[in-house]
């Protein structure tokens, strides 16, 4: 599992001028899995759910109630996006633990690699989170009140606005590096332990990474939700 200590994702080929990396391939696979599961779960909806429909409804209900407890009336707007972040990140995190990641090769390169061990992917998710946060801030506050959050004639408020602008950039860095660091570190640990001990010993580390994968997905989704709520609220200070 040599890829576990390589920062740059491996390029498997090109689609015209677009490089197809192993992390991009896995992200497409994750989207396909989520799409197929959602179609099957809602194919024949029953009044009394069972099986996959029952599990899917339990997950959605848990997510909706969690978001509703924080965002209130904005739940219907925020929930689909926050839950999408959570499900996608959770799926790619757990897929990275499946057999074959790092062992199946294509043209001498690992065919599959954990998506969030690629900083490009986590940075892309963080940028999308930031864009959506500011989009909803403009939607709920209006352009004028949104700009007043960052710019004011009062020197004190102007300085505070500059600090808040800097904090927005640190949020992007924090979101991307937190997710990348935890998943990449876990991948390195698993590859190292698996390289030394073939059986039994790596199992506790796999269970730990299952928990870490869930926690990191929840943290990213909840931080995105909190940022959306805070930035879309009106404040009298400006």
The 8 nearest C-alpha neighbors of each residue, nearest first, counted from 0:
[[1, 101, 2, 190, 3, 102, 194, 100],
 [0, 2, 3, 4, 101, 5, 190, 109],
 [1, 3, 5, 4, 0, 101, 109, 112],
 [4, 2, 187, 1, 186, 5, 0, 190],
 [3, 5, 2, 187, 1, 6, 186, 183],
 [6, 4, 2, 3, 7, 1, 8, 9],
 [7, 5, 4, 8, 117, 116, 118, 2],
 [6, 8, 5, 9, 117, 118, 2, 119],
 [9, 7, 20, 117, 6, 10, 22, 21],
 [8, 10, 20, 21, 11, 7, 108, 109],
 [11, 9, 20, 12, 19, 18, 21, 8],
 [12, 10, 20, 19, 9, 21, 105, 108],
 [11, 13, 19, 10, 18, 14, 20, 17],
 [14, 12, 18, 17, 19, 15, 16, 11],
 [13, 15, 17, 16, 18, 19, 12, 11],
 [14, 16, 17, 13, 18, 12, 19, 11],
 [17, 15, 14, 13, 18, 19, 12, 10],
 [16, 18, 14, 13, 15, 19, 12, 20],
 [19, 17, 13, 12, 20, 10, 16, 14],
 [20, 18, 12, 13, 11, 10, 23, 17],
 [21, 19, 10, 23, 22, 11, 9, 8],
 [20, 22, 24, 111, 23, 110, 112, 9],
 [23, 21, 114, 25, 112, 24, 20, 26],
 [22, 24, 26, 20, 21, 25, 19, 27],
 [25, 23, 21, 27, 22, 26, 20, 28],
 [26, 24, 28, 22, 27, 23, 29, 21],
 [25, 27, 29, 23, 28, 24, 22, 30],
 [28, 26, 30, 24, 25, 29, 31, 23],
 [27, 29, 25, 31, 26, 30, 32, 24],
 [30, 28, 26, 32, 31, 27, 91, 25],
 [31, 29, 27, 33, 32, 28, 34, 26],
 [30, 32, 28, 34, 29, 33, 35, 27],
 [33, 31, 29, 35, 30, 34, 36, 28],
 [34, 32, 30, 36, 31, 35, 37, 29],
 [33, 35, 31, 37, 32, 36, 30, 38],
 [34, 36, 38, 32, 37, 33, 31, 39],
 [35, 37, 39, 33, 38, 34, 40, 32],
 [38, 36, 40, 34, 35, 39, 33, 41],
 [39, 37, 35, 41, 36, 40, 42, 34],
 [38, 40, 42, 36, 41, 37, 35, 51],
 [41, 39, 52, 37, 51, 38, 42, 36],
 [42, 40, 38, 44, 39, 43, 37, 52],
 [43, 41, 39, 38, 40, 44, 37, 52],
 [44, 42, 41, 45, 40, 39, 52, 38],
 [43, 45, 41, 42, 46, 52, 48, 40],
 [46, 44, 48, 47, 43, 49, 52, 41],
 [45, 47, 48, 44, 49, 43, 53, 52],
 [46, 48, 45, 49, 53, 44, 52, 50],
 [49, 47, 53, 45, 52, 46, 50, 44],
 [48, 50, 53, 52, 51, 47, 54, 45],
 [49, 51, 53, 52, 54, 48, 40, 55],
 [50, 52, 54, 53, 40, 55, 49, 39],
 [53, 51, 40, 55, 54, 50, 48, 49],
 [52, 54, 49, 48, 56, 50, 51, 55],
 [55, 53, 51, 57, 52, 56, 58, 50],
 [54, 56, 52, 58, 57, 53, 51, 59],
 [57, 55, 59, 53, 58, 54, 60, 52],
 [58, 56, 60, 54, 55, 59, 61, 53],
 [59, 57, 61, 55, 56, 60, 62, 54],
 [60, 58, 62, 56, 61, 57, 63, 55],
 [61, 59, 63, 57, 62, 58, 56, 64],
 [62, 60, 58, 64, 59, 63, 57, 65],
 [61, 63, 59, 65, 60, 64, 58, 66],
 [64, 62, 60, 66, 65, 61, 67, 59],
 [63, 65, 67, 61, 66, 62, 60, 68],
 [66, 64, 62, 68, 63, 67, 61, 69],
 [65, 67, 63, 68, 69, 64, 70, 74],
 [68, 66, 64, 71, 74, 70, 69, 65],
 [69, 67, 65, 66, 70, 64, 71, 63],
 [68, 70, 67, 66, 71, 65, 225, 228],
 [69, 71, 67, 73, 74, 66, 68, 72],
 [72, 70, 67, 73, 74, 69, 68, 66],
 [73, 71, 74, 70, 75, 67, 76, 69],
 [72, 74, 70, 76, 71, 75, 77, 67],
 [73, 75, 77, 67, 76, 78, 70, 72],
 [76, 74, 78, 73, 77, 79, 72, 67],
 [77, 75, 74, 73, 78, 79, 80, 72],
 [76, 78, 74, 80, 75, 79, 81, 73],
 [77, 79, 81, 74, 80, 75, 82, 76],
 [80, 78, 82, 81, 77, 83, 76, 75],
 [81, 79, 83, 82, 78, 77, 84, 76],
 [80, 82, 78, 84, 220, 83, 79, 77],
 [81, 83, 85, 79, 84, 80, 78, 86],
 [84, 82, 80, 86, 85, 81, 87, 79],
 [85, 83, 81, 82, 87, 86, 220, 88],
 [84, 86, 82, 216, 220, 88, 83, 87],
 [87, 85, 89, 83, 88, 84, 90, 82],
 [86, 88, 90, 84, 89, 85, 83, 91],
 [89, 87, 216, 91, 85, 90, 86, 92],
 [90, 88, 92, 86, 216, 87, 91, 213],
 [89, 91, 87, 93, 92, 88, 86, 94],
 [90, 92, 94, 88, 93, 89, 29, 114],
 [93, 91, 89, 212, 95, 90, 94, 88],
 [94, 92, 95, 90, 96, 91, 89, 212],
 [93, 95, 91, 96, 97, 92, 90, 113],
 [94, 96, 113, 93, 92, 97, 91, 100],
 [97, 95, 94, 93, 98, 100, 205, 92],
 [96, 98, 94, 95, 99, 100, 93, 113],
 [99, 97, 100, 96, 102, 101, 95, 94],
 [100, 98, 102, 103, 101, 97, 111, 110],
 [101, 99, 111, 102, 112, 98, 97, 95],
 [100, 102, 0, 109, 103, 99, 111, 112],
 [101, 103, 99, 100, 0, 104, 109, 98],
 [104, 102, 99, 110, 109, 101, 100, 105],
 [105, 103, 109, 110, 108, 107, 102, 106],
 [104, 106, 108, 107, 110, 109, 103, 11],
 [107, 105, 108, 104, 11, 109, 110, 12],
 [106, 108, 105, 104, 109, 110, 103, 11],
 [107, 109, 104, 105, 106, 110, 9, 11],
 [110, 108, 104, 101, 111, 103, 105, 102],
 [109, 111, 104, 105, 21, 103, 108, 112],
 [112, 110, 100, 21, 109, 101, 25, 22],
 [111, 113, 22, 100, 21, 114, 95, 101],
 [112, 114, 95, 116, 115, 22, 92, 91],
 [115, 113, 22, 116, 117, 91, 112, 26],
 [114, 116, 117, 179, 113, 121, 182, 120],
 [115, 117, 183, 179, 114, 113, 182, 118],
 [118, 116, 115, 119, 120, 114, 8, 121],
 [119, 117, 121, 120, 179, 122, 116, 115],
 [120, 118, 122, 117, 121, 123, 115, 124],
 [121, 119, 123, 118, 122, 117, 115, 124],
 [120, 122, 175, 124, 118, 123, 119, 115],
 [123, 121, 175, 125, 119, 124, 120, 118],
 [122, 124, 120, 126, 121, 125, 119, 127],
 [125, 123, 121, 127, 122, 126, 128, 120],
 [124, 126, 128, 122, 171, 127, 123, 175],
 [127, 125, 129, 123, 128, 124, 122, 130],
 [126, 128, 130, 124, 125, 129, 123, 131],
 [127, 129, 125, 131, 126, 130, 223, 124],
 [130, 128, 126, 132, 127, 131, 125, 133],
 [129, 131, 127, 133, 132, 128, 134, 126],
 [130, 132, 134, 128, 129, 133, 127, 135],
 [133, 131, 227, 129, 130, 134, 135, 128],
 [132, 134, 136, 130, 135, 131, 137, 129],
 [135, 133, 131, 137, 136, 132, 130, 138],
 [136, 134, 138, 137, 133, 132, 139, 131],
 [135, 137, 231, 133, 134, 138, 139, 230],
 [138, 136, 141, 140, 134, 135, 142, 139],
 [137, 139, 135, 136, 141, 140, 134, 142],
 [140, 138, 136, 137, 231, 141, 135, 232],
 [141, 139, 137, 144, 136, 145, 138, 231],
 [140, 142, 137, 143, 144, 138, 139, 145],
 [141, 143, 145, 137, 144, 146, 140, 138],
 [144, 142, 146, 145, 141, 147, 140, 137],
 [145, 143, 147, 146, 140, 141, 142, 148],
 [144, 146, 142, 143, 147, 148, 140, 137],
 [147, 145, 148, 143, 144, 149, 150, 142],
 [146, 148, 144, 150, 149, 145, 237, 151],
 [149, 147, 146, 145, 150, 237, 160, 144],
 [148, 150, 160, 147, 146, 161, 164, 151],
 [151, 149, 147, 157, 160, 146, 148, 152],
 [150, 152, 157, 153, 156, 147, 149, 237],
 [153, 151, 154, 157, 150, 156, 155, 147],
 [152, 154, 156, 151, 155, 157, 158, 150],
 [155, 153, 157, 156, 152, 158, 151, 159],
 [156, 154, 158, 157, 153, 159, 151, 160],
 [155, 157, 159, 153, 158, 154, 151, 160],
 [158, 156, 154, 160, 151, 155, 159, 150],
 [159, 157, 161, 155, 160, 156, 154, 162],
 [160, 158, 156, 162, 157, 161, 163, 155],
 [159, 161, 149, 157, 163, 158, 162, 150],
 [162, 160, 164, 158, 163, 159, 157, 165],
 [163, 161, 159, 165, 160, 164, 166, 158],
 [162, 164, 166, 160, 165, 161, 159, 167],
 [165, 163, 161, 167, 166, 162, 160, 149],
 [164, 166, 162, 163, 168, 167, 161, 169],
 [165, 167, 163, 169, 164, 168, 162, 170],
 [168, 166, 170, 164, 165, 169, 163, 171],
 [169, 167, 171, 170, 165, 166, 172, 164],
 [168, 170, 166, 172, 171, 167, 173, 165],
 [171, 169, 173, 167, 168, 172, 174, 166],
 [172, 170, 168, 174, 125, 169, 173, 175],
 [171, 173, 169, 175, 170, 174, 176, 168],
 [172, 174, 170, 176, 171, 175, 177, 169],
 [175, 173, 171, 177, 172, 125, 176, 170],
 [174, 176, 121, 122, 172, 125, 178, 173],
 [175, 177, 179, 173, 178, 180, 174, 172],
 [178, 176, 180, 174, 179, 175, 173, 181],
 [177, 179, 176, 175, 181, 180, 215, 182],
 [178, 180, 176, 115, 182, 116, 177, 181],
 [181, 179, 183, 177, 176, 178, 182, 184],
 [180, 182, 184, 178, 183, 179, 185, 177],
 [183, 181, 185, 179, 184, 180, 116, 115],
 [182, 184, 116, 186, 180, 185, 181, 179],
 [185, 183, 187, 181, 186, 182, 180, 188],
 [186, 184, 188, 182, 183, 187, 189, 181],
 [185, 187, 183, 189, 184, 188, 3, 190],
 [186, 188, 3, 184, 190, 185, 189, 4],
 [189, 187, 185, 191, 186, 190, 192, 184],
 [190, 188, 186, 192, 191, 187, 193, 185],
 [189, 191, 187, 193, 188, 192, 0, 194],
 [190, 192, 194, 188, 189, 193, 187, 195],
 [193, 191, 195, 189, 194, 190, 196, 201],
 [194, 192, 196, 190, 197, 195, 191, 189],
 [193, 195, 191, 192, 196, 190, 197, 0],
 [196, 194, 192, 193, 191, 197, 190, 201],
 [197, 195, 193, 198, 194, 192, 200, 201],
 [196, 198, 193, 195, 194, 199, 201, 200],
 [197, 199, 200, 196, 201, 202, 193, 195],
 [200, 198, 202, 201, 197, 196, 203, 193],
 [199, 201, 202, 198, 196, 203, 197, 192],
 [202, 200, 204, 199, 203, 193, 192, 205],
 [201, 203, 205, 204, 199, 200, 206, 198],
 [204, 202, 206, 205, 201, 207, 200, 199],
 [205, 203, 207, 201, 202, 206, 208, 189],
 [204, 206, 208, 202, 207, 203, 209, 201],
 [207, 205, 209, 203, 208, 204, 202, 210],
 [206, 208, 204, 210, 205, 209, 203, 211],
 [207, 209, 211, 205, 210, 206, 212, 204],
 [210, 208, 206, 212, 207, 211, 205, 213],
 [209, 211, 213, 207, 208, 212, 214, 206],
 [212, 210, 208, 214, 213, 209, 215, 207],
 [213, 211, 209, 92, 215, 210, 214, 208],
 [212, 214, 210, 216, 211, 215, 89, 217],
 [215, 213, 211, 217, 216, 212, 218, 210],
 [214, 216, 218, 212, 217, 213, 211, 219],
 [217, 215, 85, 89, 213, 88, 219, 214],
 [216, 218, 214, 220, 215, 219, 85, 221],
 [219, 217, 215, 221, 220, 216, 222, 214],
 [218, 220, 222, 216, 217, 221, 215, 223],
 [221, 219, 223, 217, 85, 81, 218, 222],
 [222, 220, 224, 218, 223, 219, 217, 225],
 [223, 221, 225, 219, 224, 220, 218, 226],
 [222, 224, 220, 226, 221, 225, 128, 219],
 [225, 223, 221, 227, 222, 226, 228, 220],
 [224, 226, 222, 228, 227, 223, 229, 221],
 [225, 227, 223, 229, 224, 228, 230, 222],
 [228, 226, 132, 224, 225, 230, 229, 231],
 [227, 229, 225, 231, 226, 230, 224, 232],
 [230, 228, 226, 232, 231, 227, 225, 233],
 [229, 231, 227, 232, 136, 228, 226, 132],
 [232, 230, 136, 228, 229, 139, 227, 135],
 [233, 231, 229, 230, 228, 234, 140, 136],
 [234, 232, 231, 140, 235, 144, 230, 139],
 [233, 235, 236, 232, 237, 148, 144, 231],
 [234, 236, 237, 233, 148, 144, 232, 147],
 [235, 237, 234, 156, 148, 233, 147, 151],
 [236, 235, 147, 148, 234, 156, 151, 144]]
